[in-house]
Amino acid sequence: MNWYWRWVNRLGLANRPRVRKMIVAVIGSTIVLFGLALIVLPGPAMLVVPLGLALLATEFAWARRIIRRGGVAWGKARRSRFARHCLTNFPDRLIAARIGCDQPIRKIR
């Protein structure tokens, strides 16, 4: 976050919150829209959309809430029974250990 305020001060936007908010909104929403387009196009959409939301979260509370809810949902998905079951069905135990499976690997009949 320190990098953000360095740029704000360098550009002289510290005393102009409306201009700063408008610039962040345009750039952040452009990055998010580009990331949403990358869902159907080949590209790293799962990296670009959170990057745009992180930029928007510097000025907007709704973007911070989306990031927080996404983190909670991601944690629940990692801890779900379905995810653990999928990890136990991998043919190679090394793959499951490398991706951080916290449950013991066992063969399912």
C-alpha positions, 0 to 999 in steps of 0.5 A: 500500500506504501507504493500507492501513496508514493505514486499519489504524492508524486503525481500531486493527487493527495489533495484531489480525492475526486480526481484520484478516485476517478483515475483509480476507478477507470484503471481498476475497472479496465483491469477487471473487465480485461480479466473477465474477458480473459475467462473466455480468452486464453490468459490468466483471468484468476490473476488479473481480476483480483489485481484489478479488485486490489487496485479498486480496493485502495479507494472503494469499500465495496471492492474491499468487501468483495476481496474479503468475501472471495478469500472466505469462499476460497478458504471454504472451498479448500477445506471442503469435503469435495476438495479433499475427496478429489485430492485423494483420487489422484493417481500419484501421491506426490502430486497431492502432497505438493499441492498441500493436501492436509488429509492423509492420502488413501485409496478409495475402492 
